[in-house]
Amino acid sequence: MTGSKLPLDGLIELSRKLGDPTLGYAILGEGNTSCLSGGVASEPSRLWVKASGRKLANADRSAFVEVNMEPILELLSEGTLPDSEIRRRLIAAKCDGQAEPCPSVETLMHAVFLAIEGIEFVGHTHPIPINQIACSVDFMHAVSGRLFPDEIVVCGPAPVVVPYVDPGIPLAHEIHRQVYQYLETWGERPKTVYLQNHGFVALGSTAQEVENITAMAVKTAVILQGTAAFGGPNFLEPAQVARIHGRPDEHYRQRVIDNDGPGGAAS
């Protein structure tokens, strides 16, 4: 969790940072964030998630709703449901029993991520540099490799890349499939998820890690676009990625970065 802070306190702080209009990660009601909220052992796991339409930039306690994960994840076993039924199920999963505010339609996506061991905070944004790539015809190739060591240290050895899928149950199904395929391939949780024609998701064990991952992914997108002027990206070889990802000194530096934040920890 975020030091001695309650999970919701850390989530509010993270949301405001990701929603800072000077960063261009999200405007108006774009993006959503979530975190595990815990609960006593006899109760189902719960999560806090941003309410639909609320702004990240000025998020406070009222911008979030607490929901039970079990009835949300049960939607994965459902077939196609009308939007009205999905909304009803989301409201029914709320811990306070109130109809308003309604959880984001992407609550199911957040529940899929938070059900994975080691993921406690999720930040979904629409950064301009990333969406310039995610909305391009060359998207799949553009995110098919790693460019530099710090990208690997902060964002992991590879991303999860999701073709465009309708938000809600269809998107959650595809994310669930791809995330568990990633776990099988890499033997560890993913840190970055790129959603075609949609946006970006950072996955972390702390709010600080989510902030760091988002900042590094945005920097990577800017660098990637700059390579177009010089012949395109020169991705690192798989063996080079594996070497950086497995180095003990890089693991140490990663821990320091996660404590210091985006502006700390030099190499």
C-alpha positions as CSV (number, residue, x, y, z in Angstrom):
1,M,0.0,0.0,0.0
2,T,1.0,3.7,0.1
3,G,3.1,3.9,3.3
4,S,0.8,4.6,6.3
5,K,-1.9,6.1,4.1
6,L,-5.3,4.4,3.7
7,P,-5.7,3.0,0.2
8,L,-8.4,5.5,-0.7
9,D,-6.1,8.4,0.3
10,G,-3.4,7.1,-1.9
11,L,-5.9,6.6,-4.8
12,I,-7.2,10.2,-4.4
13,E,-3.6,11.6,-4.6
14,L,-2.7,9.4,-7.5
15,S,-5.9,10.4,-9.4
16,R,-5.2,14.1,-9.0
17,K,-1.6,13.6,-10.3
18,L,-2.8,11.6,-13.3
19,G,-5.5,14.2,-14.0
20,D,-3.2,17.2,-13.8
21,P,-4.2,19.1,-17.0
22,T,-0.6,20.2,-17.7
23,L,0.4,16.6,-18.3
24,G,-2.2,15.8,-20.9
25,Y,-2.9,12.3,-19.5
26,A,-6.7,12.9,-19.2
27,I,-9.2,15.8,-19.5
28,L,-12.8,16.3,-18.5
29,G,-14.2,12.9,-17.3
30,E,-11.5,10.8,-19.1
31,G,-9.7,8.0,-17.4
32,N,-10.4,6.1,-14.2
33,T,-8.4,4.7,-11.3
34,S,-8.9,2.0,-8.7
35,C,-7.3,0.2,-5.8
36,L,-8.0,-2.7,-3.4
37,S,-9.8,-1.6,-0.3
38,G,-9.6,-4.9,1.7
39,G,-12.3,-5.7,4.1
40,V,-12.4,-8.3,6.9
41,A,-11.4,-11.8,6.0
42,S,-15.1,-13.1,6.1
43,E,-16.2,-10.6,3.5
44,P,-15.6,-10.6,-0.3
45,S,-12.7,-8.5,-1.5
46,R,-13.6,-4.9,-2.3
47,L,-12.2,-2.2,-4.5
48,W,-12.5,1.5,-4.8
49,V,-13.1,2.8,-8.3
50,K,-13.8,6.2,-9.8
51,A,-17.4,7.0,-10.3
52,S,-18.6,7.5,-13.9
53,G,-18.1,10.9,-15.3
54,R,-16.0,12.3,-12.4
55,K,-12.8,14.2,-13.1
56,L,-9.4,12.8,-12.0
57,A,-8.0,16.3,-11.6
58,N,-10.2,17.3,-8.7
59,A,-11.0,13.9,-7.3
60,D,-12.0,13.6,-3.7
61,R,-13.7,11.0,-1.5
62,S,-17.0,11.6,-3.3
63,A,-15.4,10.8,-6.7
64,F,-15.1,7.1,-5.7
65,V,-17.4,4.2,-5.0
66,E,-16.6,1.0,-3.1
67,V,-17.8,-2.2,-4.8
68,N,-17.6,-5.9,-4.0
69,M,-15.3,-7.7,-6.5
70,E,-17.1,-11.0,-6.6
71,P,-20.4,-9.9,-8.3
72,I,-18.3,-7.8,-10.7
73,L,-16.1,-10.7,-11.7
74,E,-19.2,-12.9,-12.1
75,L,-20.0,-10.8,-15.1
76,L,-17.2,-12.5,-17.0
77,S,-19.2,-15.6,-17.1
78,E,-22.2,-13.8,-18.7
79,G,-22.9,-13.5,-22.3
80,T,-23.8,-10.2,-24.0
81,L,-25.9,-8.0,-21.7
82,P,-27.7,-4.8,-22.5
83,D,-26.1,-1.6,-21.2
84,S,-29.0,-1.1,-18.8
85,E,-28.4,-4.5,-17.2
86,I,-24.7,-3.9,-16.8
87,R,-25.5,-0.6,-15.1
88,R,-27.9,-2.3,-12.8
89,R,-25.3,-5.0,-11.9
90,L,-22.7,-2.3,-11.2
91,I,-25.0,-0.4,-8.9
92,A,-26.0,-3.7,-7.1
93,A,-22.3,-4.4,-6.4
94,K,-21.8,-1.2,-4.5
95,C,-21.2,-1.5,-0.8
96,D,-23.3,1.4,0.2
97,G,-26.5,0.2,-1.6
98,Q,-27.0,3.6,-3.2
99,A,-28.0,4.2,-6.8
100,E,-25.7,7.2,-7.2
101,P,-23.0,7.7,-8.1
102,C,-22.7,4.8,-10.6
103,P,-19.3,3.0,-10.9
104,S,-17.5,3.5,-14.2
105,V,-18.5,1.0,-16.9
106,E,-14.8,-0.1,-16.9
107,T,-15.1,-1.3,-13.3
108,L,-15.0,-4.9,-14.6
109,M,-11.6,-4.2,-16.3
110,H,-10.3,-2.9,-13.0
111,A,-11.6,-5.9,-11.1
112,V,-9.8,-8.2,-13.5
113,F,-6.5,-6.4,-12.8
114,L,-6.9,-6.2,-9.1
115,A,-7.7,-9.9,-8.8
116,I,-4.1,-10.6,-9.8
117,E,-1.6,-11.0,-7.0
118,G,0.7,-8.0,-6.7
119,I,-1.6,-5.5,-8.3
120,E,-3.1,-3.1,-5.8
121,F,-3.5,0.1,-7.8
122,V,-4.6,0.7,-11.4
123,G,-4.4,3.9,-13.4
124,H,-6.2,4.1,-16.7
125,T,-5.5,7.3,-18.7
126,H,-5.6,8.6,-22.3
127,P,-2.2,10.4,-22.6
128,I,-1.9,12.4,-25.8
129,P,1.5,10.9,-26.9
130,I,0.3,7.4,-26.2
131,N,-3.0,7.8,-28.0
132,Q,-1.2,9.3,-31.0
133,I,0.4,5.9,-31.4
134,A,-2.6,3.8,-30.2
135,C,-4.8,5.5,-32.8
136,S,-2.3,5.0,-35.7
137,V,-2.3,2.3,-38.4
138,D,1.2,1.2,-37.2
139,F,0.1,0.7,-33.5
140,M,0.8,-3.0,-33.2
141,H,4.4,-2.7,-34.5
142,A,5.0,0.5,-32.5
143,V,4.5,-1.2,-29.2
144,S,6.1,-4.6,-30.1
145,G,9.5,-3.9,-28.5
146,R,11.4,-2.1,-25.8
147,L,13.5,0.9,-26.7
148,F,15.8,1.7,-23.7
149,P,16.8,0.2,-20.3
150,D,14.8,2.5,-18.1
151,E,11.6,1.6,-20.0
152,I,12.3,-2.0,-19.1
153,V,13.2,-1.2,-15.4
154,V,10.0,0.8,-14.8
155,C,7.5,-0.8,-17.3
156,G,8.6,-4.4,-17.4
157,P,9.9,-6.6,-20.2
158,A,6.8,-6.3,-22.4
159,P,3.4,-4.8,-22.5
160,V,0.0,-6.3,-22.9
161,V,-1.5,-5.1,-26.2
162,V,-5.2,-5.2,-26.7
163,P,-6.9,-4.6,-30.1
164,Y,-9.9,-2.3,-29.9
165,V,-12.8,-3.9,-28.1
166,D,-16.1,-2.3,-26.9
167,P,-15.6,-1.1,-23.3
168,G,-17.4,-3.1,-20.6
169,I,-17.8,-6.9,-20.7
170,P,-16.2,-7.5,-24.1
171,L,-13.1,-5.5,-23.2
172,A,-12.8,-7.2,-19.8
173,H,-13.0,-10.6,-21.5
174,E,-10.2,-9.8,-23.9
175,I,-8.1,-8.2,-21.1
176,H,-8.7,-11.3,-18.9
177,R,-7.5,-13.6,-21.7
178,Q,-4.4,-11.5,-22.6
179,V,-3.3,-10.8,-19.0
180,Y,-3.4,-14.5,-18.1
181,Q,-1.5,-15.3,-21.2
182,Y,1.1,-12.8,-20.2
183,L,1.3,-14.4,-16.7
184,E,1.9,-17.8,-18.4
185,T,4.5,-16.4,-20.8
186,W,6.5,-14.2,-18.4
187,G,5.8,-15.7,-15.0
188,E,5.1,-12.3,-13.5
189,R,2.3,-9.6,-13.5
190,P,2.3,-7.1,-16.4
191,K,2.8,-3.4,-15.6
192,T,1.6,-1.8,-18.9
193,V,-1.5,-2.4,-21.0
194,Y,-2.0,-0.6,-24.3
195,L,-5.6,-0.4,-25.6
196,Q,-5.9,0.3,-29.3
197,N,-7.9,3.4,-30.2
198,H,-8.5,3.9,-26.5
199,G,-5.7,4.5,-24.0
200,F,-3.2,3.2,-21.5
201,V,-3.3,1.3,-18.2
202,A,-0.6,1.2,-15.6
203,L,-0.6,-1.6,-13.0
204,G,1.3,-1.3,-9.7
205,S,1.6,-2.6,-6.1
206,T,1.6,1.1,-5.0
207,A,0.1,4.3,-6.2
208,Q,3.6,5.6,-6.7
209,E,4.5,2.8,-9.0
210,V,1.4,3.5,-11.1
211,E,2.4,7.1,-11.4
212,N,6.0,6.2,-12.3
213,I,4.9,3.7,-15.0
214,T,2.6,6.2,-16.6
215,A,5.3,8.9,-16.7
216,M,7.8,6.5,-18.3
217,A,5.3,5.1,-20.8
218,V,4.5,8.7,-21.9
219,K,8.2,9.5,-22.2
220,T,8.6,6.3,-24.3
221,A,5.8,7.3,-26.6
222,V,7.4,10.7,-27.2
223,I,10.8,9.0,-28.0
224,L,9.1,6.5,-30.2
225,Q,7.5,9.2,-32.3
226,G,10.8,11.0,-32.5
227,T,12.4,7.9,-34.0
228,A,10.2,8.4,-37.1
229,A,12.5,11.2,-38.2
230,F,15.5,8.9,-38.2
231,G,14.3,5.7,-39.8
232,G,12.0,4.3,-37.2
233,P,12.5,2.6,-33.8
234,N,15.5,0.4,-33.1
235,F,14.1,-2.0,-30.6
236,L,16.4,-3.8,-28.3
237,E,17.0,-7.5,-29.0
238,P,15.1,-10.0,-26.8
239,A,18.3,-11.1,-25.1
240,Q,19.2,-7.5,-24.3
241,V,15.7,-7.0,-22.8
242,A,16.1,-10.2,-20.7
243,R,19.5,-9.1,-19.5
244,I,18.3,-5.7,-18.3
245,H,15.2,-7.2,-16.8
246,G,17.2,-9.7,-14.8
247,R,20.0,-7.5,-13.5
248,P,20.1,-7.3,-9.7
249,D,21.4,-3.7,-9.8
250,E,18.4,-2.7,-12.0
251,H,16.0,-4.4,-9.5
252,Y,17.6,-2.3,-6.7
253,R,17.3,0.9,-8.7
254,Q,13.7,0.0,-9.5
255,R,12.9,-0.1,-5.7
256,V,14.6,3.3,-5.2
257,I,12.6,4.9,-8.1
258,D,9.3,3.6,-6.7
259,N,10.1,5.3,-3.4
260,D,11.4,8.6,-4.9
261,G,8.8,9.1,-7.6
262,P,9.1,10.1,-11.3
263,G,11.7,12.9,-10.6
264,G,14.0,10.8,-8.3
265,A,16.7,8.2,-8.5
266,A,19.4,8.6,-11.0
267,S,21.2,5.7,-12.7
